């Protein structure tokens, strides 16, 4: 029945003279995602909309599922196109649409009309009233309710007419690629995939760095992170994942530094390494899944101590979230079930029994002086032996 979709956006419409940049990015992102399914989709810009035309047989549910994961999309309306926009034909085709779409027509409705083509002779308010009268005459069991209708019948006049009564919510946000690039510190937990998803929703391209510690963390733990990156890629687009062998660095810190400072010092070296890859890839910020007070390494003092080694911004979109808030989003974006698989990450393996919660940066820096003999060589080895994995949506 539906051979086209009108894709709506919200925040993009508030842009000024550069609005076309965001519209073009959204159009191109939609085109790329749909072309992975099959060929035959024609994606174009309409006034205030993106039009997706389906020229071949396609899977409706598959297309809708794809569009609901494209940041920048606020709503998706499957539409029936009406080539002949003479008023008599518009009335007839809207009636035919209702006839085909609803077996039971005992519902309340409201007609909403938009005349993007301002040369069209029937104005929007007149279109609403005249179409409403036509439908009532053709289907007496239908009733008008302009306040809380059960069905909204939407008609838009553009280069041709479009009729729909379905609007599927999209994820909102801004098109990926319009706000630069950032490096996500991705673990196997619940928080970091949600943090990456949230920042990417604002139009940021995402790369990721994962710290692997064999034999203390298994290949299953590594695969878990790859799987999380692939789930994220359904929204963010392809993710370049840097897998860093962190074992020797962790063991050296464990053997050399005070145990109550282990987590902070390890996190500081993770930030240094992630920043190295971020600069190589021309990222503008680091992204972490930290939330104030969630664990000892996420107190205000601890966050300040880890930030001190960075000279680029560190984004923490979950900073004020309760854990349940984070879980709710993780369930929504389908990362939760993978995140809770019982494979440990390198942070939890080496956690101290009594970690410092209010570290002083000067004290931490003094402890790091104990590492001078070997730490630079170990970090260089970790950088030189990084494994790069390209993670795409499956």
N, C-alpha and C positions, 0 to 999 in steps of 0.2 A: 504493500500500500504506500509506504513512504520511500520516495526516491531521492530525498534531499533532507538536509538538516540546516536549520538556522542556528548558528552558534552565537550566543550572546556574551558580552563582556560588560563589566561594571566599572571598575576603577580606571581602566584605560580610557573610558569616555570622558574622564575629568582632565585628561592631559590637554596641553595647549598645542602650540605649533609643531611639537615633536610627536604628536599622537600617532602619526603614520608609522613611526619607527616601531612602536609597540604593536600596532595592528599588523604590520608586516611580519614581526617576529612571531606573533600568535598564529597567523596564517601559515607560516613556514613550519612551525612546530607541529601544528595539526596535520599538515601535509606529510611530514616525515613519519609521524606516528601511524597514520592510516596506510601509508604505502608499505609499511612493514607487514600489514595484514594481507594486502593484495593490491594489484594495480586497478585502475578504473575509477579512482576518486578524483574529482576536480574541485579544488579548494580556491575560493576567490573572496575578495573583500566586497562587501556591500556596505551601504551607508549605515554605520552603527552595528554591523553584524559581520560574521564570517559565514559564507554559504558553502556547504559541502554537498556536492552533487554526486550521486552514486550511479555510475553508468553501467555497472554489471551486477550480476547477482552477488549479494553480500549477506553477511550474518549481522542482523540488526543488533542483537545483544552484544556481539563482539565490538561493533563500532561504538555503541553507547558506552561500553565499559572503557574503551580507549579514550574517548572524548572526556569522560569524567575524571581522567587522570592527567589532563593537560592544564597546567597552571595558567591562569588568565581567563579561563572559561568560567562564566558565572551560571550559565544555563544552556541546555540543549533542547531544541524543539524539533522533533521530526515533523516534516511538513509535506503537504501535497501541493505541487506547483500547478498554477492555473495560467496557461499561456495567453488565452484570450481574456483580456481584462475588461471587456464590455460589461456593464453593470448587470445585465440580465444573465450573462454567463457566470459572473461571480456568484450571484444568488444561487443559481442552479448547482454549481460545483461545491459551494459550501454546504448546501443541503445534501448533495450526494456524499460528501465527506461524513456528515453526521449519520447518514443512513448506513454507511459501511462501518463506521467506527463503533457504533453503539447499537447492540441488539435491543436492549431495554432503554427506552427513551424517556422513562418516567423520572426525569431529574431536573433540577433547577440549573439555569445557565445564565451566563452574561457574555455578550459579545464585546470584544476589545479590538479596535481597528487602528491601524497606523498607516498613514499615507506618506511614505518616504518620497514618492513621486508627487511633488506638489502641483504638477500640472493635471493630475487626475481630477475629473470634474466633480466627483462626489467627495465631500469633506469627511474627515474621520467621525465626528459626532453623528452625521447623517448616515454614514455607513453602519454604525452601531445600531441605530434605531431601525433602519430599513431592513437590515439583515435579521434583527430580532423579530420584527413583524413577519418576515418571510418564513422564518423557522417555526414560529408559533402557528402560522397558518398551515404549514406542511406537516408539522408534528404536533398536534393538539395536546398530546400528553406531556410535552415539555412546558416548563414554567420559568418565567424570568425572575431572577433574584439578583439585584445589582449590588447587594451588600455581602452576602455569604453564599455565592453560588456553588453548586457541586462541580460544575464544569465551566471553565473559561474557554470560549471559542475565539481564537485569535486569528485575525485576518490582516495581512500586511500587503500593501501595494508597492512594488518596487519596479524593476524592469519587467516583472510579471507578478502575478498574485501568488500568495502563499497562505494556506490555511492549516491550523494546528489546534489541538486542545491539550497537548502534553508539554510540560516543561520539566526537564530532568535537571536537578541541581548539579552544577559543576564545582570544582574545588576552589574557585576564586583565585586571588593573588595576581601576580604579574607573570608575563611570559618568561620562561627560563632563557637566559642569555642576554637579558636587558639590564642586568645589574651587576655585571662583573662575575668573578669566580672566587671561590673560597675553598679552603682545605679543611675537611672534617676529620677529627680524631675519632675513628669508628672502632668501637669495641663490640663485643658480642652481647652487650646488655640491652636493656629496654630504652635507655635514655638517648644515646647518641644517634640512632637512626631517626628518632622523632625530631631531634634538634636539626639534623641535616635536612629533613623534609620541610621543617618550618622556614628555614633560611632560604631553601630553594623555592619555596612558595612565593617569596618576594622577588623572584626573577634571577636568583644567583645560580650560576653553574657550579656543580659540586664535584670535587675530587676528594679522595679519602686516603688516610694512612692508618694502618692496623699494625699493632705491635705483637709479634708472635714470639713465644718463648719455649721452643721445643727443648727437652722432652717434657717440660712441666705443663705445657699446653699441647693438646693433641692435634692431629690433622683434622679431626672432626670439629674442633674449636675454630680452626681456620676456615673450614668449609662453611661453618655457620655464619661467619662474617661475610664471606663471599655471597651466600644466599641472601643475607640482609641487604647487601649492596644491590643485588639483582632486583629485589622487591622495591627498594628505593628508586631504582632506575626506571620503573614504570611511571614515576612522576617526574623525576629529575632529568631523564635522559641518561645516556651512557656515562658510567662512573669509572674513572681510572683509579684503581686501588693499589696503593703502595704497601706491600707486606714486608715489614722490617723484622729481621731476626734480632730480638732484643735480649736474648738469654745471657750472653757474656757481659753486657752492660749491667743487667740486673744483678747477676752474681757478684760482679766486682763491687757494686754499690752495697750489696748485702754483706759482703765480707769486710768492707772498709769503713762504712759510715755507721753512726749511731742508729740502732734499729727503730727507735721511735721517729726518726726522720726519713725512713726508707721511702715511704709513699710520696712524700713531697719531693725528694731528690729525684726519684724515678720519673715523676710527673714533669719535673723541670727539664729532664733530658728528652722526654717524649715531645714536649713543646718545642725544644730546640730542633729536634730532627724533623718534626712535622713542618716547622717553619722553613727549614732548608728545602723540602720538597715543594712547599707553597711558593717560595721565591722562584724555584726552577720553572714552575708552571705558570708564573705570573698571576698567582692568586693575590687577592687584596686583604684577606683576613683568614684567621683560624676559626673553627667552629667546634665547640664542645657541648656535651650534654649535661653539664654540671648544674646543680641547683643548690642554693644556699642552705647549708646545714644538713644536707642529706647524708653525708658521711664525713669522716674527719678531714679528708682532703678537700672538702668543699665549704669549709668555714670562710668567712671573709678574709681572715689572715692567710689561710692556705691558698685561696684564689689569688691574693695579692702576691704571694711568694712565687707562684707559678707564672703569673703574668710578667714578673720582673725580668724574665729571660727573653721576652718577646719584644720585638720592635715593630710589630704590626698588630692591628686590632684583633682582639679575641671576642668573638660573638658567642653569647650564652643565652639562646632564646628561651631556655627552660628555667632561668635563674630564680624566678619567683613561683614556680609551679609546685603544687603538691604532687606526691607520687601518683595518686589516683588520676590526677589531671593528665599526667604523662601516659599512664596505662590506657586511658580512654582514647587518646590519639593513636597510640601504638596498635590498639585493636582496630581502629578505623582504617588505618593504612596497611593492615595485615602483616605488620612486623612482629607483633607480640608473641605469637605462637613459636616463631623461630627464636626470638630473643630469650625465651624462658627454657630453651633446651639446656640440659645440665652439663654444659661444657665450659670449664673455667677459662677466664681470660688471665692475662699475665699480671694484672693489678691485684686480683683477688688471691692469686697464688702466694705472693710475697708480702701480703699485708702484715703489719706489725700487730702484736697483741695490744699494745698501748700506744697508738700513734699520737704524735703531737697534734694538737688541735689549734694552737695559736702560735705558729712558728714565727720567729723573727728572721727577717731576710738576712741580716748580718750573720746570724748564727748558722743558717743554712749554707751561706756562701763560705763560711769558715770550714764547715764539714766537707764541702765540695773540694776544698783545697787538698784534702787527703787523697783525692782521686787523680791528682795531676800526673802521676807517673804513667798511667796507662789509658786514661779515659779518652783522650783525643784519638788515639789509634783505634780503640774499640768503636768509637762513633764513626770513624772513617770507614772501618770495615763494614759496619752496619749499613752505611750509605751506599757503599760500593756493591754490596750483595743484595740490595733490595730486589724483591720480586714484584713485577708490575703486572697486574691482572686487569683486563678490560671486562667490566661487568655490565651486561645489557639485560634489559627486561626479557623474560622468556615468554 
